Amino acid sequence: MNDFPEFMKNALNRIDSSQQNTDDIEGYYFEGKNGSQMAFWTCHTERTSKIHAHDFDEYMVCVFGRYTVYMNGTSYVLNPGDELFIPKGTQQWGKCIAGTRTIHAFGGQRIRRNC
């Protein structure tokens, strides 16, 4: 597959650019009843994210392309199928190549709904 399926990219679930840690990426999310969320991001050009941390755990998997995560002085290169667990409170940032698609699961509310 070259992209996420259309049903995963509903405009009502689009992540506003003001809530992105990486400029110029396309993201959508789904929310569980317990407040946990999943996000699906596509990086159309090579990008670097801002340094940030979350108040909840994060799990990510690289679906396509390559994403390098930097945390605790170590870099983790994720290729398609590679997974990474990021404990809450961990300072992190990353780099991706053009075309990279990732799926993230958050143990809390990462994205605020736009009402």
C-alpha positions in Angstrom: 0.0 0.0 0.0 1.2 3.5 -0.7 -1.1 5.4 1.7 -3.5 4.8 4.6 -7.0 3.8 3.5 -9.4 6.6 2.9 -11.6 5.6 5.9 -8.7 6.4 8.2 -8.3 9.9 6.7 -11.7 11.4 7.5 -11.6 15.2 7.6 -13.4 15.2 11.0 -10.4 13.3 12.5 -7.6 15.4 10.9 -5.0 16.7 13.4 -4.7 20.5 13.2 -1.2 21.7 12.3 -1.1 23.7 15.6 -1.0 20.3 17.4 1.8 18.8 15.4 5.4 18.5 16.6 6.6 18.2 13.0 5.8 20.9 10.4 4.0 20.0 7.2 2.8 16.5 8.0 -0.6 15.0 7.5 -2.2 13.3 10.6 -5.5 11.8 11.7 -6.6 10.3 15.0 -9.0 8.0 16.7 -10.0 8.0 20.4 -10.8 5.2 22.8 -13.5 5.4 25.5 -10.7 5.6 28.1 -9.2 8.7 26.5 -6.3 6.9 24.9 -5.7 7.8 21.2 -4.1 6.5 18.1 -2.6 8.7 15.4 -1.7 8.0 11.8 0.9 10.3 10.3 2.3 10.8 6.8 5.4 12.8 6.2 5.4 14.0 2.6 8.9 15.6 2.8 11.9 15.0 4.9 11.3 16.6 8.3 12.6 16.9 11.9 10.2 17.1 14.9 10.4 19.4 17.9 11.8 18.1 21.2 8.9 17.2 23.3 7.6 14.8 26.0 4.2 13.4 26.9 2.5 12.7 30.3 1.6 9.2 29.1 3.3 6.3 27.4 3.6 6.1 23.6 3.9 3.2 21.3 4.9 3.7 17.6 5.4 1.5 14.6 6.9 2.5 11.2 4.6 1.4 8.4 6.6 2.8 5.4 9.8 4.8 5.0 12.2 5.5 7.9 11.8 7.3 11.1 14.7 7.9 13.5 13.7 8.6 17.2 16.2 10.3 19.5 15.7 9.8 23.3 17.9 9.4 26.3 21.0 10.1 24.2 20.3 7.1 21.9 18.9 7.0 18.3 16.5 4.3 17.2 16.1 3.8 13.5 12.7 2.5 12.6 12.2 0.8 9.2 8.9 -0.7 8.1 7.6 -3.1 10.7 9.9 -1.8 13.5 8.2 -0.8 16.8 9.3 1.4 19.7 7.9 2.1 23.2 8.5 5.6 24.6 7.9 5.8 28.4 5.9 8.8 29.7 8.0 11.9 30.5 10.8 10.9 28.0 12.3 13.8 26.1 12.2 12.8 22.4 12.4 14.1 18.9 12.8 12.5 15.5 13.6 12.7 11.8 11.8 11.1 8.9 12.4 10.7 5.2 9.8 11.7 2.6 6.9 9.3 2.4 7.3 7.9 5.9 4.0 6.7 7.5 3.8 5.9 11.2 1.1 4.7 13.6 1.2 5.9 17.2 -0.8 4.8 20.2 -0.9 7.1 23.2 -1.9 6.2 26.8 -3.6 9.5 27.1 -5.0 12.4 25.2 -2.4 13.6 22.7 -4.8 15.4 20.4 -7.4 17.9 21.5 -10.6 17.9 19.5 -11.4 20.9 17.5 -15.0 21.9 18.4 
